Amino acid sequence: MSNQETPESIAIGKVPLFKHLEYSELISLLFFVETKSVLQEDNLFHQHDQPDGMYILMSGALKIYLPPTAMGGKQKDLTELSPGQYVGEFGLIDGEPRSASVTAVKDSQVLFLPTTAFVKALDEHPKIAKSVVDALCDLVISLPKLKIDSDRGLALIKERRVMPDLENMRRLTRIIRKYNQIQSQRV
């Protein structure tokens, strides 16, 4: 296979979970992704949906928002994604329901990495699992004023010595989600 970078390999290589991968592992991961089209104003997914995978925007634009509550209120637009950005990475790992809704601002193309394919990729390519765990450790370390219950656990995270398995990935994403939830309540 040629070492010619493709738009897909470049896009997936920019996702922090996969930033530690070499080109050959990125190509291996691409065997598990699908290209999908999303029409303008169509939702990619809704808040509270069960996650099915992760999406990397290749072209177009996506908006992440919180829908109006049952008690009223307005839709809260959180951010707009441009090509190269991604959404759904934590749901890919921990299986927690979607925390927001995502809609296409204009016709868009996304790379979709299904959860089942991700788990298979982790099993078949240990370097992918190691990259994901290392990236999650980096993210945990970067969170200001984060409290970890165990000094030993914190040392393992800081030294990136967390075993690269799905259960540890889920533990790390729970730490990040809990931190983000606490931070959003302070605002």
C-alpha positions as a Markdown table, in Angstrom:
| # | Residue | x | y | z |
|---|---|---|---|---|
| 1 | Met | 0.0 | 0.0 | 0.0 |
| 2 | Ser | 1.2 | 3.5 | -0.8 |
| 3 | Asn | 2.2 | 5.9 | 1.9 |
| 4 | Gln | 0.1 | 8.5 | 0.1 |
| 5 | Glu | -1.9 | 10.4 | 2.6 |
| 6 | Thr | -5.6 | 10.6 | 1.8 |
| 7 | Pro | -8.1 | 13.3 | 3.1 |
| 8 | Glu | -9.6 | 10.5 | 5.3 |
| 9 | Ser | -6.2 | 9.5 | 6.8 |
| 10 | Ile | -5.4 | 13.2 | 7.5 |
| 11 | Ala | -8.8 | 13.8 | 9.1 |
| 12 | Ile | -8.7 | 10.7 | 11.4 |
| 13 | Gly | -5.1 | 11.5 | 12.3 |
| 14 | Lys | -6.1 | 14.9 | 13.6 |
| 15 | Val | -8.5 | 13.3 | 16.2 |
| 16 | Pro | -6.6 | 13.5 | 19.5 |
| 17 | Leu | -7.6 | 9.8 | 20.3 |
| 18 | Phe | -5.5 | 8.7 | 17.3 |
| 19 | Lys | -2.8 | 11.3 | 17.3 |
| 20 | His | -0.1 | 8.9 | 18.6 |
| 21 | Leu | -0.7 | 6.5 | 15.7 |
| 22 | Glu | 1.7 | 5.9 | 12.8 |
| 23 | Tyr | 0.4 | 6.1 | 9.2 |
| 24 | Ser | 0.0 | 2.3 | 8.9 |
| 25 | Glu | -2.2 | 2.2 | 12.0 |
| 26 | Leu | -4.3 | 5.1 | 10.7 |
| 27 | Ile | -4.8 | 3.2 | 7.4 |
| 28 | Ser | -5.8 | 0.1 | 9.5 |
| 29 | Leu | -8.4 | 2.2 | 11.3 |
| 30 | Leu | -9.8 | 3.6 | 8.0 |
| 31 | Phe | -10.9 | 0.0 | 7.1 |
| 32 | Phe | -13.5 | 0.4 | 9.9 |
| 33 | Val | -15.0 | 3.8 | 8.9 |
| 34 | Glu | -17.8 | 4.6 | 6.6 |
| 35 | Thr | -18.6 | 7.8 | 4.6 |
| 36 | Lys | -22.0 | 9.2 | 5.2 |
| 37 | Ser | -23.9 | 12.1 | 3.8 |
| 38 | Val | -26.0 | 14.4 | 6.0 |
| 39 | Leu | -28.5 | 16.8 | 4.4 |
| 40 | Gln | -28.9 | 20.4 | 5.6 |
| 41 | Glu | -31.2 | 20.5 | 8.6 |
| 42 | Asp | -31.0 | 16.7 | 9.2 |
| 43 | Asn | -29.9 | 15.6 | 12.7 |
| 44 | Leu | -26.9 | 13.4 | 13.0 |
| 45 | Phe | -28.2 | 12.4 | 16.4 |
| 46 | His | -30.3 | 13.8 | 19.3 |
| 47 | Gln | -29.5 | 14.5 | 22.9 |
| 48 | His | -30.1 | 11.3 | 25.0 |
| 49 | Asp | -29.8 | 9.0 | 22.0 |
| 50 | Gln | -27.7 | 5.9 | 22.6 |
| 51 | Pro | -24.3 | 6.3 | 20.9 |
| 52 | Asp | -23.6 | 4.4 | 17.7 |
| 53 | Gly | -20.1 | 5.8 | 17.0 |
| 54 | Met | -18.0 | 8.8 | 16.3 |
| 55 | Tyr | -18.3 | 11.3 | 13.4 |
| 56 | Ile | -15.5 | 13.2 | 11.8 |
| 57 | Leu | -16.6 | 16.1 | 9.5 |
| 58 | Met | -15.1 | 16.0 | 6.1 |
| 59 | Ser | -17.1 | 18.7 | 4.4 |
| 60 | Gly | -20.0 | 21.0 | 5.2 |
| 61 | Ala | -20.8 | 22.2 | 8.7 |
| 62 | Leu | -22.5 | 20.7 | 11.8 |
| 63 | Lys | -24.0 | 22.5 | 14.8 |
| 64 | Ile | -24.0 | 21.1 | 18.3 |
| 65 | Tyr | -26.9 | 22.3 | 20.4 |
| 66 | Leu | -29.1 | 21.6 | 23.4 |
| 67 | Pro | -32.7 | 21.4 | 22.5 |
| 68 | Pro | -35.4 | 23.3 | 24.4 |
| 69 | Thr | -36.5 | 21.6 | 27.6 |
| 70 | Ala | -39.9 | 20.2 | 28.2 |
| 71 | Met | -40.5 | 23.1 | 30.6 |
| 72 | Gly | -39.9 | 25.6 | 27.9 |
| 73 | Gly | -36.8 | 27.6 | 27.1 |
| 74 | Lys | -34.9 | 28.1 | 24.0 |
| 75 | Gln | -32.5 | 25.9 | 22.0 |
| 76 | Lys | -28.9 | 26.6 | 23.2 |
| 77 | Asp | -26.4 | 26.5 | 20.4 |
| 78 | Leu | -23.1 | 25.3 | 21.7 |
| 79 | Thr | -20.7 | 25.3 | 18.8 |
| 80 | Glu | -20.4 | 24.8 | 15.1 |
| 81 | Leu | -18.0 | 22.2 | 13.7 |
| 82 | Ser | -16.0 | 22.8 | 10.5 |
| 83 | Pro | -14.2 | 20.2 | 8.4 |
| 84 | Gly | -11.6 | 18.2 | 10.4 |
| 85 | Gln | -13.5 | 18.5 | 13.6 |
| 86 | Tyr | -15.3 | 15.6 | 15.3 |
| 87 | Val | -18.1 | 14.6 | 17.7 |
| 88 | Gly | -19.1 | 11.6 | 19.6 |
| 89 | Glu | -15.7 | 10.4 | 20.8 |
| 90 | Phe | -16.7 | 9.7 | 24.4 |
| 91 | Gly | -19.9 | 7.9 | 23.5 |
| 92 | Leu | -17.8 | 5.7 | 21.2 |
| 93 | Ile | -15.9 | 4.6 | 24.3 |
| 94 | Asp | -18.2 | 4.6 | 27.3 |
| 95 | Gly | -21.7 | 4.0 | 25.7 |
| 96 | Glu | -23.2 | 6.9 | 27.7 |
| 97 | Pro | -26.2 | 8.6 | 26.0 |
| 98 | Arg | -25.6 | 11.6 | 23.8 |
| 99 | Ser | -25.1 | 14.8 | 25.8 |
| 100 | Ala | -26.3 | 17.1 | 23.0 |
| 101 | Ser | -27.9 | 17.1 | 19.6 |
| 102 | Val | -26.1 | 17.6 | 16.3 |
| 103 | Thr | -27.6 | 18.9 | 13.0 |
| 104 | Ala | -26.2 | 19.7 | 9.6 |
| 105 | Val | -26.0 | 23.5 | 9.0 |
| 106 | Lys | -25.5 | 22.6 | 5.3 |
| 107 | Asp | -25.1 | 19.4 | 3.3 |
| 108 | Ser | -22.2 | 17.6 | 4.9 |
| 109 | Gln | -20.0 | 14.5 | 4.5 |
| 110 | Val | -18.8 | 12.7 | 7.6 |
| 111 | Leu | -16.5 | 9.7 | 8.4 |
| 112 | Phe | -18.4 | 7.4 | 10.7 |
| 113 | Leu | -16.6 | 5.0 | 13.0 |
| 114 | Pro | -19.2 | 2.6 | 14.5 |
| 115 | Thr | -18.8 | 1.5 | 18.1 |
| 116 | Thr | -18.7 | -2.1 | 17.1 |
| 117 | Ala | -16.0 | -1.5 | 14.6 |
| 118 | Phe | -14.0 | 0.5 | 17.1 |
| 119 | Val | -14.0 | -2.3 | 19.6 |
| 120 | Lys | -12.9 | -4.7 | 16.8 |
| 121 | Ala | -10.1 | -2.3 | 15.8 |
| 122 | Leu | -8.9 | -2.2 | 19.4 |
| 123 | Asp | -8.8 | -6.0 | 19.6 |
| 124 | Glu | -7.0 | -6.4 | 16.2 |
| 125 | His | -4.6 | -3.4 | 16.6 |
| 126 | Pro | -3.1 | -3.0 | 20.2 |
| 127 | Lys | -1.3 | 0.2 | 19.1 |
| 128 | Ile | -4.7 | 1.8 | 18.5 |
| 129 | Ala | -5.8 | 1.0 | 22.1 |
| 130 | Lys | -2.5 | 2.4 | 23.4 |
| 131 | Ser | -3.0 | 5.6 | 21.4 |
| 132 | Val | -6.5 | 6.1 | 22.7 |
| 133 | Val | -5.5 | 5.5 | 26.4 |
| 134 | Asp | -2.5 | 7.8 | 26.1 |
| 135 | Ala | -4.7 | 10.6 | 24.5 |
| 136 | Leu | -7.3 | 10.2 | 27.3 |
| 137 | Cys | -4.5 | 10.3 | 29.9 |
| 138 | Asp | -3.2 | 13.5 | 28.3 |
| 139 | Leu | -6.7 | 15.0 | 28.4 |
| 140 | Val | -7.2 | 14.1 | 32.1 |
| 141 | Ile | -3.8 | 15.6 | 33.0 |
| 142 | Ser | -4.7 | 18.8 | 31.1 |
| 143 | Leu | -7.9 | 19.4 | 33.2 |
| 144 | Pro | -7.2 | 22.3 | 35.6 |
| 145 | Lys | -7.9 | 21.6 | 39.3 |
| 146 | Leu | -8.9 | 18.0 | 38.7 |
| 147 | Lys | -9.1 | 15.9 | 41.8 |
| 148 | Ile | -8.3 | 12.2 | 41.5 |
| 149 | Asp | -9.3 | 10.0 | 44.5 |
| 150 | Ser | -6.1 | 7.9 | 44.4 |
| 151 | Asp | -2.5 | 9.2 | 44.3 |
| 152 | Arg | -1.6 | 5.9 | 42.7 |
| 153 | Gly | -4.2 | 6.3 | 40.0 |
| 154 | Leu | -3.1 | 9.9 | 39.3 |
| 155 | Ala | 0.6 | 8.7 | 39.0 |
| 156 | Leu | -0.5 | 6.0 | 36.5 |
| 157 | Ile | -2.3 | 8.6 | 34.5 |
| 158 | Lys | 0.5 | 11.2 | 34.6 |
| 159 | Glu | 3.1 | 8.5 | 33.6 |
| 160 | Arg | 0.7 | 7.1 | 30.9 |
| 161 | Arg | 1.0 | 3.7 | 32.4 |
| 162 | Val | -2.7 | 2.9 | 32.2 |
| 163 | Met | -3.4 | -0.5 | 30.7 |
| 164 | Pro | -4.7 | 0.0 | 27.2 |
| 165 | Asp | -8.1 | -1.8 | 27.5 |
| 166 | Leu | -11.7 | -0.7 | 27.0 |
| 167 | Glu | -12.5 | -0.7 | 30.7 |
| 168 | Asn | -9.7 | 1.7 | 31.5 |
| 169 | Met | -10.8 | 3.9 | 28.5 |
| 170 | Arg | -14.3 | 4.0 | 30.1 |
| 171 | Arg | -12.9 | 4.9 | 33.5 |
| 172 | Leu | -10.9 | 7.8 | 31.9 |
| 173 | Thr | -13.9 | 9.1 | 30.0 |
| 174 | Arg | -16.0 | 9.0 | 33.2 |
| 175 | Ile | -13.4 | 11.2 | 34.9 |
| 176 | Ile | -13.6 | 13.7 | 32.0 |
| 177 | Arg | -17.4 | 13.6 | 31.8 |
| 178 | Lys | -17.7 | 14.2 | 35.5 |
| 179 | Tyr | -15.2 | 17.1 | 35.4 |
| 180 | Asn | -17.0 | 18.6 | 32.4 |
| 181 | Gln | -20.4 | 18.3 | 34.2 |
| 182 | Ile | -19.0 | 20.0 | 37.3 |
| 183 | Gln | -17.5 | 22.8 | 35.2 |
| 184 | Ser | -20.8 | 23.4 | 33.3 |
| 185 | Gln | -22.7 | 23.7 | 36.6 |
| 186 | Arg | -20.4 | 26.5 | 37.7 |
| 187 | Val | -21.1 | 28.6 | 34.7 |
